[in-house]
Amino acid sequence: MGLLGWAVIFLIISIVAAIFGFGGIASASAGIAKVLFFIFVVVFIILLIMGLLGRGTVPPV
């Protein structure tokens, strides 16, 4: 399971905790989900740029 999967899990935990009235747990897990999601986006953009820049160096088969 990747980073985005963990962000979704923490988002679901925060929604369930908010429904049952656990405000502290809901806000903490929502914060973790946000951080993991933004880390995923940054890593995705870096790897996308690296893939586009490195594309011209591979000789054709």
ZADO-1210 file (C-alpha; in nm, 4 decimals, padded with zeros to 6 digits):
<atoms>
<atom x="00.0000" y="00.0000" z="00.0000" code="MET" pos="1"/>
<atom x="00.1397" y="00.3315" z="-00.1023" code="GLY" pos="2"/>
<atom x="00.1417" y="00.6712" z="00.0540" code="LEU" pos="3"/>
<atom x="-00.1911" y="00.7661" z="-00.1001" code="LEU" pos="4"/>
<atom x="-00.3498" y="00.4549" z="00.0500" code="GLY" pos="5"/>
<atom x="-00.2372" y="00.5573" z="00.3976" code="TRP" pos="6"/>
<atom x="-00.3778" y="00.9062" z="00.3429" code="ALA" pos="7"/>
<atom x="-00.7155" y="00.7555" z="00.2492" code="VAL" pos="8"/>
<atom x="-00.7102" y="00.5297" z="00.5579" code="ILE" pos="9"/>
<atom x="-00.6419" y="00.8247" z="00.7900" code="PHE" pos="10"/>
<atom x="-00.9151" y="01.0239" z="00.6139" code="LEU" pos="11"/>
<atom x="-01.1658" y="00.7440" z="00.6768" code="ILE" pos="12"/>
<atom x="-01.0553" y="00.7184" z="01.0413" code="ILE" pos="13"/>
<atom x="-01.1061" y="01.0931" z="01.0849" code="SER" pos="14"/>
<atom x="-01.4548" y="01.0796" z="00.9306" code="ILE" pos="15"/>
<atom x="-01.5604" y="00.7883" z="01.1533" code="VAL" pos="16"/>
<atom x="-01.4150" y="00.9591" z="01.4614" code="ALA" pos="17"/>
<atom x="-01.5977" y="01.2808" z="01.3757" code="ALA" pos="18"/>
<atom x="-01.9280" y="01.0928" z="01.3401" code="ILE" pos="19"/>
<atom x="-01.8871" y="00.9406" z="01.6870" code="PHE" pos="20"/>
<atom x="-01.7860" y="01.2741" z="01.8396" code="GLY" pos="21"/>
<atom x="-01.4162" y="01.2203" z="01.9026" code="PHE" pos="22"/>
<atom x="-01.3006" y="01.5654" z="01.7980" code="GLY" pos="23"/>
<atom x="-00.9350" y="01.5308" z="01.8955" code="GLY" pos="24"/>
<atom x="-00.8876" y="01.2004" z="01.7167" code="ILE" pos="25"/>
<atom x="-01.0728" y="01.3290" z="01.4108" code="ALA" pos="26"/>
<atom x="-00.8618" y="01.6402" z="01.3789" code="SER" pos="27"/>
<atom x="-00.5361" y="01.4511" z="01.4398" code="ALA" pos="28"/>
<atom x="-00.6066" y="01.1840" z="01.1788" code="SER" pos="29"/>
<atom x="-00.7323" y="01.4451" z="00.9311" code="ALA" pos="30"/>
<atom x="-00.4056" y="01.6328" z="00.9787" code="GLY" pos="31"/>
<atom x="-00.2056" y="01.3152" z="00.9184" code="ILE" pos="32"/>
<atom x="-00.4100" y="01.2449" z="00.6049" code="ALA" pos="33"/>
<atom x="-00.3402" y="01.5957" z="00.4736" code="LYS" pos="34"/>
<atom x="00.0334" y="01.5673" z="00.5360" code="VAL" pos="35"/>
<atom x="00.0554" y="01.2249" z="00.3705" code="LEU" pos="36"/>
<atom x="-00.1476" y="01.3446" z="00.0722" code="PHE" pos="37"/>
<atom x="00.0768" y="01.6466" z="00.0155" code="PHE" pos="38"/>
<atom x="00.3890" y="01.4304" z="00.0502" code="ILE" pos="39"/>
<atom x="00.2398" y="01.1975" z="-00.2116" code="PHE" pos="40"/>
<atom x="00.1722" y="01.4889" z="-00.4468" code="VAL" pos="41"/>
<atom x="00.5268" y="01.6254" z="-00.4082" code="VAL" pos="42"/>
<atom x="00.6840" y="01.2830" z="-00.4683" code="VAL" pos="43"/>
<atom x="00.4583" y="01.2292" z="-00.7707" code="PHE" pos="44"/>
<atom x="00.5568" y="01.5631" z="-00.9255" code="ILE" pos="45"/>
<atom x="00.9289" y="01.5011" z="-00.8633" code="ILE" pos="46"/>
<atom x="00.9120" y="01.1550" z="-01.0206" code="LEU" pos="47"/>
<atom x="00.7088" y="01.2887" z="-01.3123" code="LEU" pos="48"/>
<atom x="00.9701" y="01.5574" z="-01.3836" code="ILE" pos="49"/>
<atom x="01.2536" y="01.3063" z="-01.3479" code="MET" pos="50"/>
<atom x="01.0786" y="01.0719" z="-01.5896" code="GLY" pos="51"/>
<atom x="01.0265" y="01.3453" z="-01.8462" code="LEU" pos="52"/>
<atom x="01.3854" y="01.4698" z="-01.8210" code="LEU" pos="53"/>
<atom x="01.5384" y="01.1243" z="-01.8354" code="GLY" pos="54"/>
<atom x="01.3343" y="01.0071" z="-02.1318" code="ARG" pos="55"/>
<atom x="01.5821" y="01.1279" z="-02.3976" code="GLY" pos="56"/>
<atom x="01.8855" y="00.9455" z="-02.2540" code="THR" pos="57"/>
<atom x="01.7696" y="00.5890" z="-02.3249" code="VAL" pos="58"/>
<atom x="01.8843" y="00.4586" z="-02.6676" code="PRO" pos="59"/>
<atom x="01.6160" y="00.3043" z="-02.8895" code="PRO" pos="60"/>
<atom x="01.5940" y="-00.0747" z="-02.8911" code="VAL" pos="61"/>
</atoms>
